[in-house]
C-alpha cells in the first residue's frame, strides 16, 4: 500500500542494496545537510530556502532521509520554523508546506517512523497543519500520519494525541486533493481498537456514510466502515443513519466484489444488532433478490454472510429463498 502510494507521488525508494545504508552521501553533501539545518534558525528567506531544498532532497534521495535519523537533533532543527512561531497562522504558508512535506518524506523511511512520531513536537505540528495549512499542507500532514501509523506503536501514540478529530473534519470538507490521504490515515489508525472508539466519538460514521452515499472514495471508506463495525456504538449509529439501504444499493449496482463483501459484512452485523432493520432486507430481497445473488455469486466470505442473512430472513420473516 505504501509502496504504491510513494510511486504515485514520485518519491524515490531505496534499492535493496541501499536498505539500511547511507549510500552515496559525500562529505560535501553532509556539510550541505548541516548547513541547511542551521539555516532553519536564521531569517525567513534563509528558512524558506533551506526548507525547500530539504524537501526536494528527502523526496529524491533515500540516503538523505536516513541522515535525519542518524543526526542528533536533526528533526528538532527541521521543526524550528514552526515550533518557534507563536501561532501557525504567522508561519509563511510555503515554509509550513515545505517543513510538513519534509516530515512526510522522512516518515517513509522505515527506520525513521518511531523516531519521527516520538519527537515531541511532530504530532502536535502535524495536527495543527491539518487545521490551518493550505490544502496541500493539510493533505501532506494527513499523508505523514498515514505513513507513520504503519507502525503499530505509533497508532496508539497518534490516536492519543487527538488527531482523529481533525482528520474527520478534513474528510467531511471533502477537498479532492486531500481525500485519499485522509481516508488512508483514518483507516490505518482505526486498525487499533482504541482508535475505533475515538473515531466513532468524533463523528466518523456520519461523515463516512455521507461520502459513500455521494460516491466519494467508496472503496477505501467501505473498508473503514467494515472495520468500524466491530465497535458496538458504530454499529448502532450505522443503523440509525440509514446505512442499510445505502449498502444494499451498492451491492445491487457495484461491480467490485470487495465492496460487495464489505457491504454484506456490515449489513450482517447491523441487522443482527437491530431487528427493526430486517424489514428493509426483506423488501430488497423480494424486489431484487440482491442477497440471493450475492449468496450465489459473491466471494467466499460474502457468500457466508449472505447465506446467514437469508437463513435469518427465512426463520424470522418466513420468506422463501429461491436460489
N, C-alpha and C positions, 0 to 999 in steps of 0.2 A: 504493500500500500504506500509506504513512504518512498520506496524506490521510484514508483510510477509518478508520485507527486513531485519529487525532485526533478525528474526528467522533464515534466511538464513546465517547470519554471526555469529550465536551462541551468540548473545548479550542478556543477561538476561533482561527481562522486569519486572517491579514491579507487584505484585499481586494486586487485587482490595483492599485488606486490607492495602497494603503498600502505595497506592497512596496518595501523599500529606504529608507523614510522613517519618521520618528518622529511621525506624525500624531497630534494630539490630546493631546500632552503639554504641560501648562501649567507655569509656574514653580512654582506651588503643589505640583503633583504631583512635580516634580523635587526640590523641597525635602523632600517626604514620603519619596521614594525614598532620599535621602541620610540622612535621619533614621532610617529603618528599618535601613539598613546599619550605622549607628553603634550602634543598639540591640542588634545581634547580638554586640557586645563587652561588653554590660552583664550584669546579673544574670539568672538563669534566667527569671523571669517576663517580663522585657522581651525576652529572646531568643525565648521562645515566642510572644509577641505579634507580634514583627517577622517571624518565620519564617512564621507562619500567614498574615499579611497579604500577604507577598511571594508565597507560594504561590498565593493567590487572584488577586492582581493579574497574575501571569505566566500564569495559566490563561486569564483573561478578556480581557486587553489585550495584543495582539501588540506594541504600542509599548513596553510595559514590558520585554518580552524583549529588544528592541533596545537599550534603555537599558543593560542589563548589558554588552552588547558594546562600547558606546561609553564606558563609565565605567571609569577606571583602577582596578584592584584590586577591582572590584565582586564578581567571582566569589570571589576570595580572602576578602573580608569575609563573603560568604554562608557560607563553609565554616568560619569561626572556631568556631562552637559545636561542630563535630565534630572539627576538627583540633586544637583546644586541649585536648581531653579525653585523659587517659592511656589510656583504653580505651573502645571503643564501648559496652561494657556499662554504663558510667557515664553515658552520654548519655540524657536523658529520651526515651522512645520516640516521643512525639508530636513533639518537636523534631527528632529524626532523620528522621522521616517527612516533615515539612514541608520540611526542607532538601533531602532527596533528591528530593522531588517537584518542588520549585522547579528543581533541576538538570534534571529531566526536561522541564519546561516550557521552560526556556531552550534545551535541545538541539533543540527542534522548529524553532527559528528558524535557517534555513539559514546565515545569516552568523555564527551563534554556534558552529556544530558544531566547527570547527577550534579556536577559542579555548577552548571548554569542555574538549574532550578533552586539549588540550596544557597546561592549567593543572595543575601538578604533583600536587596533592592529589586531583583529581577522580576519576580511575580507581581509585586505592587506596581512597578512601572509598566509591565505588560497590561495589567488590569486598567491602569489609567489611560494607556494608549487605546484600549478597546472603547473607552468612553469619549475621549476628547481628541483623538487624532484625525487626520484626513482619512478618507475611506480606504486608501491604500495602506496607511499605517495601521488602521484597525484590522484590516484583513491580514496583514503580516503578523500582527500581535496574536490573532487567533491561530494562524499557522504555526507560530512558535509554540503556543500552548499545545497544539496538536502533536508536534514532533516531540516535545518534552514529555508529554503524557504517555508516550510509548513505553516508558519505564514505569513499572508498577508502583515503586515507592514515590515517584513524582505525582502519580494520580491522586494519592492521598494528600500530599503537600499542596498541590494546586487546588484541589477541592476545598480544603480547609480555609483557603485564602479568601473565599467569597467570589471567585472569578466566574462561577457558573452563571450568576445573575446577569452580568454584562454580556456574556456570550448569548444568552437567551434574548436579551434586548436587541442585540445586533442581528440575530436571526429573525426576530419579529420585524425589524425595519426592512429586511428583505433586499438590501442592495446586491445586485448580481455579482459584483466583484468579490464580495465577502462571503457569499452564501456557502460555497463548498468548504472553505477553510473552517468556518464557524460550525457547520454541521459535522465535519470530521472531528473537531475538537470536542464537541459535546458527546459524540459517540464514544470516543476514546475514554473520556473522563467517566462516563456512565457505566463502563465495564466494572468499575468499583462500586459495590453495593451502597456504601455511604454516600457516594455522589449521585446515585439514583434518587435518594431521598431529597438531596439538595435541589436537584433539577425539578422534581415534582413540586416542591415547596416554592420554587422560583418561577413556576408557571410554564414549564416546558411542554406539558401535554396540550394545553390550549394552542400554543404557538405552532407546535409540530403538526397538529391536526389541521390547523388553518393552512399551513404551507402545503401539506399533502393534498388537501381539498383543492387548492389553487394550482396543483400540478407542478409545484416547485421542489426540485431535488427529491423527488419521490423515493428513489432507490435508497439513498443514504438515510432519509428520515424514517422510512418504514423499518429499516434495520434498527434504528434507535428506539422507535416505538415498541418493536418486538422485545428489545432488551429491557425497556422500562416496564413491560407487562409482568415482570416478576415482582413488582412492587405493588402492594395492595392498594394504596391510595391512588396510584397511577391508573390501575385497572378501574377503580370506581369513577375517576374523572373521565376516562375514555368512554364509559357508558353514558355518563351524564352529558358529555359534549358531542354526542352523535357519531361516535367512531364506527358503530356497527353498519349503518347504511353506506358510509363512506368506504369502508373496507370491502364490503360486498360489491360495490360498483367497480372497484379496482380489480377484484378477482374476475369479474364478468368481462371487463374490456381490455385488461392488460395482456401483453404477450410475454411478459417477463415471469418466468417460473419462480425465481427467487422472491419477487414481490408478492406473488400469489401465496407462496409458502409463509412469508411473514404475516400476511393479512389473515390467513386462516388460523395461524398460531395465536394471534392476538384475539381474534373472534372467539376461539375456543375458551380462552382464559376469561374474557369479558362476560361471555354468556353463562359460563359456569358460576361466575360470581354473582350475576344478576338475572334471575329467571324471567324478569319482565322483558328482556331483550329477545327471548325465543320467538315472540310473535313476528318480529321483523325477519328472522331467519326463515320461519315457516312461509311467509309471504314471498320471500325471494326464491325459495326452493320451488314453490308451486308455480310461480310466474316464469322463472328462467332455468330451473334445475341447476343453478350455479354450483351448489355444494356437491351434488351428484357428479357433475362433470369433473370437478377437481378430485373427487374420490377415485375417479376412473383414470384421469389423465395427468394428475399432478406429480410432483416429486414424491419420493417415498415418505418423507415427513409430512408433506401436505396431504397425502392420501390418508395417513393415520389420523391426523387432526380432523379431516373432513368426515371420515367414517365415524369417528367418535361423536361428532355433532349430529350426524344422521341417525345414529343409534339413539341418542338422547331425544331427538325430534320424534322418532317413532314411538318411544316409550311415553313421553310426556304430552305429546300433542296428537298422537295416533295418526301420524302422516305415513303414507306408504311410500317407500323408497323404490323407485324404478330405475335400475341401473341402465 
